Amino acid sequence: MNTTGKTLLIKKCSDPQYWYADLVGTHVPFIREDAFGYVSREPAGYTNFVRRDDAVIQNNEGAACCN
């Protein structure tokens, strides 16, 4: 569940091995930003990172996000 009211729009994937390689063009939950990039939640429920160059933060206040 996304509690920040924001999501990440995955605009590209720098490495086909990243967990979000098949999610380009979709929104994933935004948890926070830190020194490594954005922190999100995978569809499997694990917390993981998204590179800053691969996504943009979207303000989706009040909209349903993700799974």
PLY file of the C-alpha trace (Angstrom):
ply
format ascii 1.0
element vertex 67
property float x
property float y
property float z
element edge 66
property int vertex1
property int vertex2
end_header
0.00 0.00 0.00
1.23 3.49 -0.83
0.99 5.84 2.15
2.82 8.91 0.81
0.25 9.89 -1.84
3.03 9.63 -4.42
4.12 6.98 -6.89
7.07 6.40 -9.15
6.50 6.27 -12.87
9.07 3.84 -14.25
10.21 5.56 -17.45
13.07 3.18 -18.35
15.22 0.43 -16.90
19.01 0.75 -16.99
19.60 -2.98 -16.48
17.38 -5.89 -17.54
18.20 -7.61 -14.23
16.51 -4.92 -12.09
13.25 -5.94 -10.45
11.29 -3.30 -12.38
12.53 -4.27 -15.86
9.04 -5.50 -16.84
7.31 -2.49 -15.25
8.47 0.29 -17.61
5.55 2.64 -18.22
3.76 1.69 -14.99
3.50 3.22 -11.53
5.01 1.63 -8.43
4.68 2.79 -4.81
6.98 5.58 -3.63
8.17 5.13 -0.06
11.04 7.62 0.22
14.16 8.97 -1.45
17.66 8.31 -0.14
21.30 8.41 -1.27
20.90 5.34 -3.52
17.77 6.51 -5.33
14.09 5.93 -4.69
12.76 3.34 -2.30
9.72 1.43 -3.55
7.88 -1.83 -3.02
8.05 -4.70 -5.51
4.82 -6.48 -6.54
6.04 -9.41 -4.39
6.00 -7.10 -1.35
9.72 -6.59 -0.87
11.20 -3.12 -0.37
13.75 -2.31 -3.06
15.48 0.55 -4.87
14.76 2.29 -8.17
17.51 4.35 -9.81
16.74 8.08 -10.03
17.47 8.08 -13.77
14.89 5.33 -14.33
11.83 6.93 -12.69
10.07 10.16 -11.82
8.00 10.94 -8.74
4.30 11.52 -9.45
1.89 13.18 -7.04
-1.19 10.95 -7.09
-3.01 12.20 -3.99
-6.26 10.33 -3.60
-5.63 7.94 -6.51
-5.31 4.20 -6.16
-1.83 2.91 -6.84
-0.27 -0.29 -7.74
-1.01 -3.66 -6.15
0 1
1 2
2 3
3 4
4 5
5 6
6 7
7 8
8 9
9 10
10 11
11 12
12 13
13 14
14 15
15 16
16 17
17 18
18 19
19 20
20 21
21 22
22 23
23 24
24 25
25 26
26 27
27 28
28 29
29 30
30 31
31 32
32 33
33 34
34 35
35 36
36 37
37 38
38 39
39 40
40 41
41 42
42 43
43 44
44 45
45 46
46 47
47 48
48 49
49 50
50 51
51 52
52 53
53 54
54 55
55 56
56 57
57 58
58 59
59 60
60 61
61 62
62 63
63 64
64 65
65 66
